[in-house]
Amino acid sequence: MIVSMWMTRELVTIEPATPITVAADIMAGKRIRRLPVVKQLANTTYPVGIITATDILHAYPPEVNPFSIVPSDSSRVHATAGEIMRRSLHTVAPETPIEEAARIMRNMKISTLLVVNRAKLVGLITESDIFRAFVGILESTRGDVRISFEIKKDEDTFALIAPIALRLGVRVVSLMSIQQDERKLCVVRISGEAADEMLNELWNSGHSVLNVLRLS
């Protein structure tokens, strides 16, 4: 799966000159926590920053926002988005694999990535979107069987599963693997009448089956 399958395309954006009071109203009205800051050049939208609810919260004095415990300079309540926005942007392309986007978020300790195509802003993907994507991979539908098992660290997951599925006539809905220290864990989701036969194949080939989920 790639980023474009899960990103938000209909973006609410602001410009650098937008007062933060307006930005706060937009966030409250739209129930969102972040706004890309953009400039329009020749009918093309280019990202120049991003502003979050936390940025706005820190800009307001405590007496204006009673829930804030962070001391603020009261003069900054009159600031613009361009003055308080985060200029260091983390971006991905629409065709970036979803797991690469997740890795960037984890390594950079961020919750949002702007999606750009040739410098043009085309979307936004958040950690919630990433979570939905991985739930979609693992989620079973009626009649599916999900098998979690362990294989050797250097073993090819696809090369193991494909011949078994072909021989037994089962359809592989999804297949994923993850390296965990010295272990390699795999999850295969299949549909068909031969789930038990696949389980036996895995056991007989020396693979430890950790969990089986059947949705009837």
N, C-alpha and C positions, 0 to 999 in steps of 0.2 A: 504494500500500500504506500501511497505517496501523499505528500502534504496537501495537494490540491483537492484530494477526496474528502478532507476533514476541515479545511480552513473556513473561516468566516469570510464571505465575499462582499456582503453588503456592509461596508464600513461606515461608521460615524467618525468624521475627522474634524479637526480644527486647524486654524492657521496660527503662525507665531504671534500675531498681533491680538489674538483672542484673549480677552481678560479672563483671569482664572475664575472669577465669579461666574462668568458665562459657562466656562468649562465644567464647573461644579454643578451648575443647573442642568447641563446636558447629561452628565453622569447620573444625577439623581433621577431625571426624567426618563432616561433610557435604561436605567438599572444596569449600568456598566461600570467597570472599575479602571478602564484605561482608554486613552484617546491618542491615536497617532496624530502627530503634528506635521502638516504637509505644506508644500508650496506647489502652485499650479504654474506650469511653464508649457506654453504651446498645447493646451488642452491635455496635458499629461500630469498626473499626480505623483510627486516625488516626496518621499518621507524625509524629514529633517530632524525629527525627534519624537519622543513619546512622553506623555504625561499620565501619571497614575493617580488614583484616589489618595494614596499615601503622600504623593508630592503636594497635592492641594491641601491635605490635612496639615502638613508641616508648614505650609505658607500662612495659614490662618493663626491669629493669636488665640490663646486658650479661652478668652472670654467670648469669642465668636463661636468657637466650636468647643463646647463643654466636655466632649468625649476625648479631646486631645490632651495627652500628658507631656507632649514634646514642646519645650519653649520655642516660640517663634518671634520673629521680628514683625511687629504689627504693621509696619509700612509695606510689607510684602503682600498684604491682602489686595493691594492695588496692582499687583504685578500682572504681566501677561504670560501666556503659555510659553512664549519664546524665552522668557527670562528664567523659568524654573524647569523647563523640560529637560529630559535626559537626552543628550546629544549622541552618546555612544550607543549605536543601534546594532542589534543582533538580528540578522536576516537569514532567510533560506529561500530557495527557489521553489516554484510549485511542484517540480518533479523530484524534490528531495525525499528520500525514503522516510517514512514516519519514525522509524527507529533512530535515524540520524538526528532528526529534530528533537527527539526525546533525549538523546545523548548530549546534545548541545545545551539543552535546558538544565540537565543534571550537572554538567561540568561548569557551566557559567552561573549556576544557582539563580536562574531566572524562570519566570512563569509564562513569558510571552515571546513570540518571534514574529517579526514582520515578514510577510511573503512578498518578494519583489521579482519582477521579470524585466530584465534589462533596465534596472534601476527604478522602474515604475512600480508603485505600490498596488498590489492586486489582491491582498488578503492579509489575514492575521490568524495565527494559530496559538492556542493557549494550552496549558497543561491539562485543562479539562477536556479539550478536544483530543489530546493524546490519550487520555484515560478512556474516552469513549471509543477510540480506535482499537485499543487493545482489548477492551471488553467485547467489541464486535468480533475480534479474532477468536476469542475464547468462548463466546456465547454459543450455546447449543440450541437447536430448534427441534421440534418434534420429530422423533425417529433417529436423531443423530446420536452417536456415541463418541465421547471424548476420552482418549486414553493418554495418560501421562506416564512416561517411562524414562529410564536412564540408559544412556548409551556411552560407549567409550569416547574419550576426549577427542580423538582424531578420526572418529567414524563419521561418514557422510550420511546425514539423516535421510535425505531424499533417496540416495542409492539403496538404503535399507528398506524404506517404506514402499517405494514405487513398485518393485517386483512383486511384493506380497499383495498389494492392493490389486494389481493387474491379474494375478493368478486367482485371487479369491473373488474378483468381480465387485469389489467395493469402491465407492467413490470417495476420494479424499477431498473434503471440503476445505480444510486448512491444515497447515503444518508449520510449526515453529520450534525453534530450539534456543536455549540460553546456556551460556557457560557460567558455572558457579564454582569458583575455585578449581578444584581438580575434577569436578563432576560436570557432565553435560546432560541437561534435562530437556526432554522433548514433549511436545503436546501435539497429537494428531486428532483431528475431528473427522469422522467418517460417517457415511450413510450406506445402508445396505443390510443384507441379512446375515453377513458373515463376520460380524464383530467378534464373536467368540472364537472363531477360527483365527482371526488376526491376533487376538490375545494369546492363543496357544502358540502361534508362530513366534511371537516376541519372547515368550517364556522359554520355548524350546531352543531359541537361538542365544540364550544366556542373558537376555535383557530383563532388568528388574522393573516390573510394572508397579507404579506408585499409586495410581488412582484411576478408576473407571467411572465415568458419569454417563448414565443413560437417561434420555428424556423421552418418555413414552406418552 
